[in-house]
Amino acid sequence: MLIDVKLFASLREYLPADSQEYTAKVPSEAGARIQDLATRLKLPDDLPVIFLLNGQHADADDEVQEGDVVSIFPPISGG
C-alpha cells in the first residue's frame, strides 16, 4: 500500500526526488507505523517532530492504513 507523507518546513529536504507538492508516496506494509514511514524517508531518530494522521494529532507508534495522509512538522516556536 502507498501512504501519502507530507513534510513541512526544514523537513522537506528529506523528500525523495520524485515527490510532488511536498508529498511523498511511501510504500508500506499492513501494520506499518508512522515511525516506519519516517524511517523510510531517512528522518533522523533524534529530530523532534510533530505528527498528524489525517489531520489529527498522532503518535509515532500509530498504525497507518491505505489512503491515510501523514503530515510531519518540525516544532515551531516564536515570540
PDB file of N, CA, C and O in Angstrom:
ATOM      1  N   MET A   1       0.837  -1.178   0.000  1.00  0.00           N
ATOM      2  CA  MET A   1       0.000   0.000   0.000  1.00  0.00           C
ATOM      3  C   MET A   1       0.878   1.236   0.000  1.00  0.00           C
ATOM      4  O   MET A   1       2.029   1.191   0.435  1.00  0.00           O
ATOM      5  N   LEU A   2       0.338   2.331  -0.485  1.00  0.00           N
ATOM      6  CA  LEU A   2       1.057   3.606  -0.519  1.00  0.00           C
ATOM      7  C   LEU A   2       0.396   4.581   0.455  1.00  0.00           C
ATOM      8  O   LEU A   2      -0.828   4.703   0.502  1.00  0.00           O
ATOM      9  N   ILE A   3       1.222   5.262   1.218  1.00  0.00           N
ATOM     10  CA  ILE A   3       0.756   6.271   2.160  1.00  0.00           C
ATOM     11  C   ILE A   3       1.319   7.616   1.714  1.00  0.00           C
ATOM     12  O   ILE A   3       2.505   7.723   1.404  1.00  0.00           O
ATOM     13  N   ASP A   4       0.468   8.643   1.680  1.00  0.00           N
ATOM     14  CA  ASP A   4       0.934   9.994   1.388  1.00  0.00           C
ATOM     15  C   ASP A   4       1.560  10.578   2.643  1.00  0.00           C
ATOM     16  O   ASP A   4       0.918  10.641   3.691  1.00  0.00           O
ATOM     17  N   VAL A   5       2.811  11.004   2.540  1.00  0.00           N
ATOM     18  CA  VAL A   5       3.509  11.633   3.659  1.00  0.00           C
ATOM     19  C   VAL A   5       3.903  13.028   3.217  1.00  0.00           C
ATOM     20  O   VAL A   5       4.631  13.205   2.240  1.00  0.00           O
ATOM     21  N   LYS A   6       3.408  14.026   3.958  1.00  0.00           N
ATOM     22  CA  LYS A   6       3.717  15.421   3.663  1.00  0.00           C
ATOM     23  C   LYS A   6       4.742  15.922   4.673  1.00  0.00           C
ATOM     24  O   LYS A   6       4.570  15.767   5.882  1.00  0.00           O
ATOM     25  N   LEU A   7       5.799  16.519   4.160  1.00  0.00           N
ATOM     26  CA  LEU A   7       6.839  17.081   5.018  1.00  0.00           C
ATOM     27  C   LEU A   7       6.824  18.593   4.890  1.00  0.00           C
ATOM     28  O   LEU A   7       6.661  19.134   3.796  1.00  0.00           O
ATOM     29  N   PHE A   8       6.994  19.267   6.013  1.00  0.00           N
ATOM     30  CA  PHE A   8       6.876  20.719   6.041  1.00  0.00           C
ATOM     31  C   PHE A   8       8.167  21.367   6.529  1.00  0.00           C
ATOM     32  O   PHE A   8       8.974  20.754   7.227  1.00  0.00           O
ATOM     33  N   ALA A   9       8.331  22.629   6.138  1.00  0.00           N
ATOM     34  CA  ALA A   9       9.448  23.489   6.552  1.00  0.00           C
ATOM     35  C   ALA A   9      10.790  22.797   6.280  1.00  0.00           C
ATOM     36  O   ALA A   9      11.019  22.293   5.180  1.00  0.00           O
ATOM     37  N   SER A  10      11.665  22.776   7.273  1.00  0.00           N
ATOM     38  CA  SER A  10      13.020  22.241   7.074  1.00  0.00           C
ATOM     39  C   SER A  10      13.040  20.747   6.782  1.00  0.00           C
ATOM     40  O   SER A  10      14.055  20.233   6.310  1.00  0.00           O
ATOM     41  N   LEU A  11      11.952  20.041   7.048  1.00  0.00           N
ATOM     42  CA  LEU A  11      11.912  18.596   6.792  1.00  0.00           C
ATOM     43  C   LEU A  11      11.795  18.274   5.307  1.00  0.00           C
ATOM     44  O   LEU A  11      12.017  17.130   4.911  1.00  0.00           O
ATOM     45  N   ARG A  12      11.459  19.239   4.494  1.00  0.00           N
ATOM     46  CA  ARG A  12      11.304  18.991   3.056  1.00  0.00           C
ATOM     47  C   ARG A  12      12.573  18.478   2.397  1.00  0.00           C
ATOM     48  O   ARG A  12      12.511  17.857   1.336  1.00  0.00           O
ATOM     49  N   GLU A  13      13.709  18.726   3.003  1.00  0.00           N
ATOM     50  CA  GLU A  13      14.967  18.235   2.425  1.00  0.00           C
ATOM     51  C   GLU A  13      15.039  16.706   2.419  1.00  0.00           C
ATOM     52  O   GLU A  13      15.890  16.135   1.738  1.00  0.00           O
ATOM     53  N   TYR A  14      14.163  16.042   3.165  1.00  0.00           N
ATOM     54  CA  TYR A  14      14.154  14.576   3.215  1.00  0.00           C
ATOM     55  C   TYR A  14      13.193  13.959   2.202  1.00  0.00           C
ATOM     56  O   TYR A  14      13.064  12.737   2.143  1.00  0.00           O
ATOM     57  N   LEU A  15      12.527  14.776   1.415  1.00  0.00           N
ATOM     58  CA  LEU A  15      11.612  14.252   0.397  1.00  0.00           C
ATOM     59  C   LEU A  15      12.391  13.583  -0.735  1.00  0.00           C
ATOM     60  O   LEU A  15      13.438  14.090  -1.139  1.00  0.00           O
ATOM     61  N   PRO A  16      11.905  12.464  -1.248  1.00  0.00           N
ATOM     62  CA  PRO A  16      12.539  11.853  -2.423  1.00  0.00           C
ATOM     63  C   PRO A  16      12.420  12.777  -3.635  1.00  0.00           C
ATOM     64  O   PRO A  16      11.531  13.627  -3.691  1.00  0.00           O
ATOM     65  N   ALA A  17      13.299  12.609  -4.579  1.00  0.00           N
ATOM     66  CA  ALA A  17      13.348  13.476  -5.760  1.00  0.00           C
ATOM     67  C   ALA A  17      12.052  13.447  -6.569  1.00  0.00           C
ATOM     68  O   ALA A  17      11.720  14.437  -7.221  1.00  0.00           O
ATOM     69  N   ASP A  18      11.319  12.345  -6.543  1.00  0.00           N
ATOM     70  CA  ASP A  18      10.101  12.241  -7.348  1.00  0.00           C
ATOM     71  C   ASP A  18       8.844  12.749  -6.627  1.00  0.00           C
ATOM     72  O   ASP A  18       7.732  12.548  -7.115  1.00  0.00           O
ATOM     73  N   SER A  19       9.010  13.400  -5.481  1.00  0.00           N
ATOM     74  CA  SER A  19       7.868  13.915  -4.721  1.00  0.00           C
ATOM     75  C   SER A  19       7.243  15.107  -5.425  1.00  0.00           C
ATOM     76  O   SER A  19       7.917  15.866  -6.121  1.00  0.00           O
ATOM     77  N   GLN A  20       5.935  15.253  -5.226  1.00  0.00           N
ATOM     78  CA  GLN A  20       5.221  16.382  -5.812  1.00  0.00           C
ATOM     79  C   GLN A  20       4.448  17.108  -4.725  1.00  0.00           C
ATOM     80  O   GLN A  20       3.820  16.481  -3.872  1.00  0.00           O
ATOM     81  N   GLU A  21       4.497  18.424  -4.760  1.00  0.00           N
ATOM     82  CA  GLU A  21       3.772  19.274  -3.813  1.00  0.00           C
ATOM     83  C   GLU A  21       4.081  18.879  -2.371  1.00  0.00           C
ATOM     84  O   GLU A  21       3.182  18.784  -1.537  1.00  0.00           O
ATOM     85  N   TYR A  22       5.365  18.649  -2.089  1.00  0.00           N
ATOM     86  CA  TYR A  22       5.845  18.337  -0.741  1.00  0.00           C
ATOM     87  C   TYR A  22       5.253  17.054  -0.175  1.00  0.00           C
ATOM     88  O   TYR A  22       5.190  16.878   1.042  1.00  0.00           O
ATOM     89  N   THR A  23       4.819  16.159  -1.057  1.00  0.00           N
ATOM     90  CA  THR A  23       4.215  14.904  -0.639  1.00  0.00           C
ATOM     91  C   THR A  23       4.956  13.730  -1.274  1.00  0.00           C
ATOM     92  O   THR A  23       5.187  13.705  -2.483  1.00  0.00           O
ATOM     93  N   ALA A  24       5.321  12.764  -0.441  1.00  0.00           N
ATOM     94  CA  ALA A  24       5.946  11.538  -0.913  1.00  0.00           C
ATOM     95  C   ALA A  24       4.934  10.410  -0.818  1.00  0.00           C
ATOM     96  O   ALA A  24       4.180  10.326   0.151  1.00  0.00           O
ATOM     97  N   LYS A  25       4.916   9.554  -1.809  1.00  0.00           N
ATOM     98  CA  LYS A  25       4.122   8.322  -1.775  1.00  0.00           C
ATOM     99  C   LYS A  25       5.058   7.247  -1.215  1.00  0.00           C
ATOM    100  O   LYS A  25       5.980   6.797  -1.896  1.00  0.00           O
ATOM    101  N   VAL A  26       4.810   6.846   0.022  1.00  0.00           N
ATOM    102  CA  VAL A  26       5.715   5.926   0.702  1.00  0.00           C
ATOM    103  C   VAL A  26       5.082   4.537   0.770  1.00  0.00           C
ATOM    104  O   VAL A  26       4.001   4.376   1.337  1.00  0.00           O
ATOM    105  N   PRO A  27       5.745   3.538   0.197  1.00  0.00           N
ATOM    106  CA  PRO A  27       5.206   2.173   0.282  1.00  0.00           C
ATOM    107  C   PRO A  27       5.332   1.649   1.705  1.00  0.00           C
ATOM    108  O   PRO A  27       6.327   1.897   2.386  1.00  0.00           O
ATOM    109  N   SER A  28       4.319   0.928   2.140  1.00  0.00           N
ATOM    110  CA  SER A  28       4.366   0.333   3.473  1.00  0.00           C
ATOM    111  C   SER A  28       3.552  -0.949   3.494  1.00  0.00           C
ATOM    112  O   SER A  28       2.758  -1.222   2.594  1.00  0.00           O
ATOM    113  N   GLU A  29       3.768  -1.716   4.529  1.00  0.00           N
ATOM    114  CA  GLU A  29       3.082  -2.988   4.689  1.00  0.00           C
ATOM    115  C   GLU A  29       1.952  -2.819   5.703  1.00  0.00           C
ATOM    116  O   GLU A  29       1.911  -1.831   6.437  1.00  0.00           O
ATOM    117  N   ALA A  30       1.045  -3.777   5.739  1.00  0.00           N
ATOM    118  CA  ALA A  30      -0.004  -3.784   6.748  1.00  0.00           C
ATOM    119  C   ALA A  30       0.643  -3.763   8.131  1.00  0.00           C
ATOM    120  O   ALA A  30       1.633  -4.453   8.371  1.00  0.00           O
ATOM    121  N   GLY A  31       0.083  -2.978   9.025  1.00  0.00           N
ATOM    122  CA  GLY A  31       0.625  -2.874  10.376  1.00  0.00           C
ATOM    123  C   GLY A  31       1.741  -1.861  10.517  1.00  0.00           C
ATOM    124  O   GLY A  31       2.303  -1.710  11.602  1.00  0.00           O
ATOM    125  N   ALA A  32       2.079  -1.154   9.427  1.00  0.00           N
ATOM    126  CA  ALA A  32       3.150  -0.154   9.490  1.00  0.00           C
ATOM    127  C   ALA A  32       2.739   0.990  10.409  1.00  0.00           C
ATOM    128  O   ALA A  32       1.566   1.352  10.499  1.00  0.00           O
ATOM    129  N   ARG A  33       3.735   1.545  11.086  1.00  0.00           N
ATOM    130  CA  ARG A  33       3.510   2.675  11.989  1.00  0.00           C
ATOM    131  C   ARG A  33       4.044   3.954  11.345  1.00  0.00           C
ATOM    132  O   ARG A  33       4.809   3.911  10.382  1.00  0.00           O
ATOM    133  N   ILE A  34       3.632   5.066  11.887  1.00  0.00           N
ATOM    134  CA  ILE A  34       4.124   6.356  11.387  1.00  0.00           C
ATOM    135  C   ILE A  34       5.646   6.397  11.464  1.00  0.00           C
ATOM    136  O   ILE A  34       6.295   6.895  10.544  1.00  0.00           O
ATOM    137  N   GLN A  35       6.222   5.885  12.537  1.00  0.00           N
ATOM    138  CA  GLN A  35       7.683   5.885  12.678  1.00  0.00           C
ATOM    139  C   GLN A  35       8.346   5.100  11.557  1.00  0.00           C
ATOM    140  O   GLN A  35       9.432   5.467  11.109  1.00  0.00           O
ATOM    141  N   ASP A  36       7.716   4.033  11.099  1.00  0.00           N
ATOM    142  CA  ASP A  36       8.269   3.259   9.982  1.00  0.00           C
ATOM    143  C   ASP A  36       8.368   4.116   8.718  1.00  0.00           C
ATOM    144  O   ASP A  36       9.334   4.013   7.962  1.00  0.00           O
ATOM    145  N   LEU A  37       7.361   4.958   8.500  1.00  0.00           N
ATOM    146  CA  LEU A  37       7.382   5.842   7.331  1.00  0.00           C
ATOM    147  C   LEU A  37       8.492   6.880   7.463  1.00  0.00           C
ATOM    148  O   LEU A  37       9.208   7.159   6.502  1.00  0.00           O
ATOM    149  N   ALA A  38       8.629   7.450   8.665  1.00  0.00           N
ATOM    150  CA  ALA A  38       9.683   8.447   8.904  1.00  0.00           C
ATOM    151  C   ALA A  38      11.059   7.821   8.693  1.00  0.00           C
ATOM    152  O   ALA A  38      11.955   8.454   8.135  1.00  0.00           O
ATOM    153  N   THR A  39      11.220   6.586   9.138  1.00  0.00           N
ATOM    154  CA  THR A  39      12.495   5.882   8.951  1.00  0.00           C
ATOM    155  C   THR A  39      12.767   5.646   7.473  1.00  0.00           C
ATOM    156  O   THR A  39      13.894   5.809   7.007  1.00  0.00           O
ATOM    157  N   ARG A  40      11.733   5.262   6.744  1.00  0.00           N
ATOM    158  CA  ARG A  40      11.888   5.014   5.307  1.00  0.00           C
ATOM    159  C   ARG A  40      12.313   6.287   4.574  1.00  0.00           C
ATOM    160  O   ARG A  40      13.030   6.218   3.576  1.00  0.00           O
ATOM    161  N   LEU A  41      11.873   7.448   5.066  1.00  0.00           N
ATOM    162  CA  LEU A  41      12.264   8.728   4.467  1.00  0.00           C
ATOM    163  C   LEU A  41      13.602   9.235   5.005  1.00  0.00           C
ATOM    164  O   LEU A  41      14.068  10.309   4.625  1.00  0.00           O
ATOM    165  N   LYS A  42      14.214   8.444   5.900  1.00  0.00           N
ATOM    166  CA  LYS A  42      15.532   8.754   6.463  1.00  0.00           C
ATOM    167  C   LYS A  42      15.520  10.001   7.370  1.00  0.00           C
ATOM    168  O   LYS A  42      16.514  10.722   7.457  1.00  0.00           O
ATOM    169  N   LEU A  43      14.391  10.240   8.037  1.00  0.00           N
ATOM    170  CA  LEU A  43      14.366  11.305   9.035  1.00  0.00           C
ATOM    171  C   LEU A  43      15.185  10.833  10.232  1.00  0.00           C
ATOM    172  O   LEU A  43      15.000   9.703  10.685  1.00  0.00           O
ATOM    173  N   PRO A  44      16.080  11.661  10.752  1.00  0.00           N
ATOM    174  CA  PRO A  44      16.886  11.243  11.910  1.00  0.00           C
ATOM    175  C   PRO A  44      15.986  10.930  13.116  1.00  0.00           C
ATOM    176  O   PRO A  44      15.012  11.636  13.374  1.00  0.00           O
ATOM    177  N   ASP A  45      16.325   9.872  13.842  1.00  0.00           N
ATOM    178  CA  ASP A  45      15.537   9.461  15.001  1.00  0.00           C
ATOM    179  C   ASP A  45      15.521  10.515  16.105  1.00  0.00           C
ATOM    180  O   ASP A  45      14.548  10.616  16.851  1.00  0.00           O
ATOM    181  N   ASP A  46      16.592  11.299  16.212  1.00  0.00           N
ATOM    182  CA  ASP A  46      16.674  12.284  17.290  1.00  0.00           C
ATOM    183  C   ASP A  46      16.084  13.649  16.895  1.00  0.00           C
ATOM    184  O   ASP A  46      16.159  14.599  17.674  1.00  0.00           O
ATOM    185  N   LEU A  47      15.515  13.749  15.722  1.00  0.00           N
ATOM    186  CA  LEU A  47      14.934  15.002  15.246  1.00  0.00           C
ATOM    187  C   LEU A  47      13.547  15.185  15.854  1.00  0.00           C
ATOM    188  O   LEU A  47      12.682  14.330  15.659  1.00  0.00           O
ATOM    189  N   PRO A  48      13.310  16.275  16.585  1.00  0.00           N
ATOM    190  CA  PRO A  48      11.974  16.469  17.157  1.00  0.00           C
ATOM    191  C   PRO A  48      10.972  16.821  16.054  1.00  0.00           C
ATOM    192  O   PRO A  48      11.212  17.716  15.244  1.00  0.00           O
ATOM    193  N   VAL A  49       9.853  16.107  16.036  1.00  0.00           N
ATOM    194  CA  VAL A  49       8.828  16.342  15.022  1.00  0.00           C
ATOM    195  C   VAL A  49       7.441  16.209  15.651  1.00  0.00           C
ATOM    196  O   VAL A  49       7.276  15.652  16.736  1.00  0.00           O
ATOM    197  N   ILE A  50       6.458  16.738  14.934  1.00  0.00           N
ATOM    198  CA  ILE A  50       5.050  16.619  15.294  1.00  0.00           C
ATOM    199  C   ILE A  50       4.368  15.855  14.167  1.00  0.00           C
ATOM    200  O   ILE A  50       4.544  16.183  12.994  1.00  0.00           O
ATOM    201  N   PHE A  51       3.588  14.837  14.524  1.00  0.00           N
ATOM    202  CA  PHE A  51       2.891  14.015  13.540  1.00  0.00           C
ATOM    203  C   PHE A  51       1.398  14.315  13.545  1.00  0.00           C
ATOM    204  O   PHE A  51       0.784  14.491  14.597  1.00  0.00           O
ATOM    205  N   LEU A  52       0.826  14.368  12.337  1.00  0.00           N
ATOM    206  CA  LEU A  52      -0.621  14.382  12.172  1.00  0.00           C
ATOM    207  C   LEU A  52      -0.991  13.196  11.296  1.00  0.00           C
ATOM    208  O   LEU A  52      -0.295  12.885  10.329  1.00  0.00           O
ATOM    209  N   LEU A  53      -2.088  12.540  11.639  1.00  0.00           N
ATOM    210  CA  LEU A  53      -2.618  11.443  10.838  1.00  0.00           C
ATOM    211  C   LEU A  53      -4.017  11.841  10.418  1.00  0.00           C
ATOM    212  O   LEU A  53      -4.922  11.937  11.246  1.00  0.00           O
ATOM    213  N   ASN A  54      -4.188  12.071   9.128  1.00  0.00           N
ATOM    214  CA  ASN A  54      -5.474  12.536   8.587  1.00  0.00           C
ATOM    215  C   ASN A  54      -5.958  13.794   9.302  1.00  0.00           C
ATOM    216  O   ASN A  54      -7.145  13.943   9.592  1.00  0.00           O
ATOM    217  N   GLY A  55      -5.017  14.697   9.581  1.00  0.00           N
ATOM    218  CA  GLY A  55      -5.350  15.990  10.166  1.00  0.00           C
ATOM    219  C   GLY A  55      -5.510  15.999  11.672  1.00  0.00           C
ATOM    220  O   GLY A  55      -5.848  17.037  12.240  1.00  0.00           O
ATOM    221  N   GLN A  56      -5.278  14.868  12.343  1.00  0.00           N
ATOM    222  CA  GLN A  56      -5.399  14.781  13.797  1.00  0.00           C
ATOM    223  C   GLN A  56      -4.035  14.447  14.402  1.00  0.00           C
ATOM    224  O   GLN A  56      -3.249  13.695  13.826  1.00  0.00           O
ATOM    225  N   HIS A  57      -3.769  15.033  15.595  1.00  0.00           N
ATOM    226  CA  HIS A  57      -2.505  14.744  16.276  1.00  0.00           C
ATOM    227  C   HIS A  57      -2.322  13.233  16.386  1.00  0.00           C
ATOM    228  O   HIS A  57      -3.276  12.506  16.660  1.00  0.00           O
ATOM    229  N   ALA A  58      -1.097  12.765  16.173  1.00  0.00           N
ATOM    230  CA  ALA A  58      -0.809  11.330  16.198  1.00  0.00           C
ATOM    231  C   ALA A  58       0.523  11.086  16.879  1.00  0.00           C
ATOM    232  O   ALA A  58       1.329  11.999  17.060  1.00  0.00           O
ATOM    233  N   ASP A  59       0.738   9.833  17.253  1.00  0.00           N
ATOM    234  CA  ASP A  59       1.998   9.398  17.850  1.00  0.00           C
ATOM    235  C   ASP A  59       2.766   8.547  16.844  1.00  0.00           C
ATOM    236  O   ASP A  59       2.191   7.992  15.907  1.00  0.00           O
ATOM    237  N   ALA A  60       4.061   8.457  17.055  1.00  0.00           N
ATOM    238  CA  ALA A  60       4.924   7.692  16.150  1.00  0.00           C
ATOM    239  C   ALA A  60       4.513   6.237  16.044  1.00  0.00           C
ATOM    240  O   ALA A  60       4.749   5.604  15.015  1.00  0.00           O
ATOM    241  N   ASP A  61       3.903   5.694  17.084  1.00  0.00           N
ATOM    242  CA  ASP A  61       3.515   4.280  17.089  1.00  0.00           C
ATOM    243  C   ASP A  61       2.138   4.014  16.497  1.00  0.00           C
ATOM    244  O   ASP A  61       1.714   2.861  16.433  1.00  0.00           O
ATOM    245  N   ASP A  62       1.431   5.055  16.062  1.00  0.00           N
ATOM    246  CA  ASP A  62       0.108   4.855  15.454  1.00  0.00           C
ATOM    247  C   ASP A  62       0.252   4.141  14.114  1.00  0.00           C
ATOM    248  O   ASP A  62       1.137   4.457  13.320  1.00  0.00           O
ATOM    249  N   GLU A  63      -0.630   3.174  13.875  1.00  0.00           N
ATOM    250  CA  GLU A  63      -0.617   2.436  12.613  1.00  0.00           C
ATOM    251  C   GLU A  63      -1.286   3.238  11.507  1.00  0.00           C
ATOM    252  O   GLU A  63      -2.188   4.038  11.757  1.00  0.00           O
ATOM    253  N   VAL A  64      -0.833   3.012  10.291  1.00  0.00           N
ATOM    254  CA  VAL A  64      -1.411   3.674   9.123  1.00  0.00           C
ATOM    255  C   VAL A  64      -2.155   2.647   8.273  1.00  0.00           C
ATOM    256  O   VAL A  64      -1.863   1.452   8.302  1.00  0.00           O
ATOM    257  N   GLN A  65      -3.126   3.154   7.516  1.00  0.00           N
ATOM    258  CA  GLN A  65      -3.938   2.332   6.632  1.00  0.00           C
ATOM    259  C   GLN A  65      -3.873   2.918   5.222  1.00  0.00           C
ATOM    260  O   GLN A  65      -3.503   4.077   5.035  1.00  0.00           O
ATOM    261  N   GLU A  66      -4.232   2.111   4.252  1.00  0.00           N
ATOM    262  CA  GLU A  66      -4.313   2.581   2.860  1.00  0.00           C
ATOM    263  C   GLU A  66      -5.168   3.840   2.809  1.00  0.00           C
ATOM    264  O   GLU A  66      -6.252   3.880   3.390  1.00  0.00           O
ATOM    265  N   GLY A  67      -4.683   4.866   2.116  1.00  0.00           N
ATOM    266  CA  GLY A  67      -5.429   6.107   1.957  1.00  0.00           C
ATOM    267  C   GLY A  67      -5.171   7.148   3.024  1.00  0.00           C
ATOM    268  O   GLY A  67      -5.657   8.273   2.911  1.00  0.00           O
ATOM    269  N   ASP A  68      -4.412   6.802   4.068  1.00  0.00           N
ATOM    270  CA  ASP A  68      -4.098   7.771   5.116  1.00  0.00           C
ATOM    271  C   ASP A  68      -3.139   8.830   4.596  1.00  0.00           C
ATOM    272  O   ASP A  68      -2.382   8.605   3.651  1.00  0.00           O
ATOM    273  N   VAL A  69      -3.193   9.997   5.242  1.00  0.00           N
ATOM    274  CA  VAL A  69      -2.252  11.072   4.965  1.00  0.00           C
ATOM    275  C   VAL A  69      -1.534  11.392   6.268  1.00  0.00           C
ATOM    276  O   VAL A  69      -2.165  11.736   7.267  1.00  0.00           O
ATOM    277  N   VAL A  70      -0.216  11.278   6.250  1.00  0.00           N
ATOM    278  CA  VAL A  70       0.616  11.589   7.408  1.00  0.00           C
ATOM    279  C   VAL A  70       1.331  12.904   7.114  1.00  0.00           C
ATOM    280  O   VAL A  70       1.981  13.052   6.079  1.00  0.00           O
ATOM    281  N   SER A  71       1.204  13.855   8.036  1.00  0.00           N
ATOM    282  CA  SER A  71       1.912  15.133   7.921  1.00  0.00           C
ATOM    283  C   SER A  71       2.941  15.189   9.042  1.00  0.00           C
ATOM    284  O   SER A  71       2.657  14.836  10.187  1.00  0.00           O
ATOM    285  N   ILE A  72       4.142  15.639   8.689  1.00  0.00           N
ATOM    286  CA  ILE A  72       5.217  15.716   9.666  1.00  0.00           C
ATOM    287  C   ILE A  72       5.785  17.130   9.660  1.00  0.00           C
ATOM    288  O   ILE A  72       6.207  17.647   8.626  1.00  0.00           O
ATOM    289  N   PHE A  73       5.785  17.740  10.844  1.00  0.00           N
ATOM    290  CA  PHE A  73       6.231  19.116  11.030  1.00  0.00           C
ATOM    291  C   PHE A  73       7.370  19.168  12.030  1.00  0.00           C
ATOM    292  O   PHE A  73       7.407  18.369  12.966  1.00  0.00           O
ATOM    293  N   PRO A  74       8.312  20.107  11.845  1.00  0.00           N
ATOM    294  CA  PRO A  74       9.247  20.373  12.937  1.00  0.00           C
ATOM    295  C   PRO A  74       8.514  21.216  13.969  1.00  0.00           C
ATOM    296  O   PRO A  74       7.583  21.939  13.614  1.00  0.00           O
ATOM    297  N   PRO A  75       8.908  21.145  15.238  1.00  0.00           N
ATOM    298  CA  PRO A  75       8.267  22.017  16.220  1.00  0.00           C
ATOM    299  C   PRO A  75       8.540  23.481  15.879  1.00  0.00           C
ATOM    300  O   PRO A  75       9.614  23.828  15.386  1.00  0.00           O
ATOM    301  N   ILE A  76       7.576  24.311  16.144  1.00  0.00           N
ATOM    302  CA  ILE A  76       7.690  25.718  15.798  1.00  0.00           C
ATOM    303  C   ILE A  76       7.593  26.538  17.088  1.00  0.00           C
ATOM    304  O   ILE A  76       6.732  26.290  17.932  1.00  0.00           O
ATOM    305  N   SER A  77       8.469  27.495  17.222  1.00  0.00           N
ATOM    306  CA  SER A  77       8.402  28.396  18.363  1.00  0.00           C
ATOM    307  C   SER A  77       8.663  29.809  17.876  1.00  0.00           C
ATOM    308  O   SER A  77       9.213  30.027  16.796  1.00  0.00           O
ATOM    309  N   GLY A  78       8.274  30.714  18.661  1.00  0.00           N
ATOM    310  CA  GLY A  78       8.474  32.099  18.279  1.00  0.00           C
ATOM    311  C   GLY A  78       8.093  33.006  19.422  1.00  0.00           C
ATOM    312  O   GLY A  78       7.756  32.563  20.519  1.00  0.00           O
ATOM    313  N   GLY A  79       8.154  34.249  19.141  1.00  0.00           N
ATOM    314  CA  GLY A  79       7.842  35.168  20.230  1.00  0.00           C
ATOM    315  C   GLY A  79       7.373  36.484  19.706  1.00  0.00           C
ATOM    316  O   GLY A  79       7.064  37.384  20.487  1.00  0.00           O
TER     317      GLY A  79
END
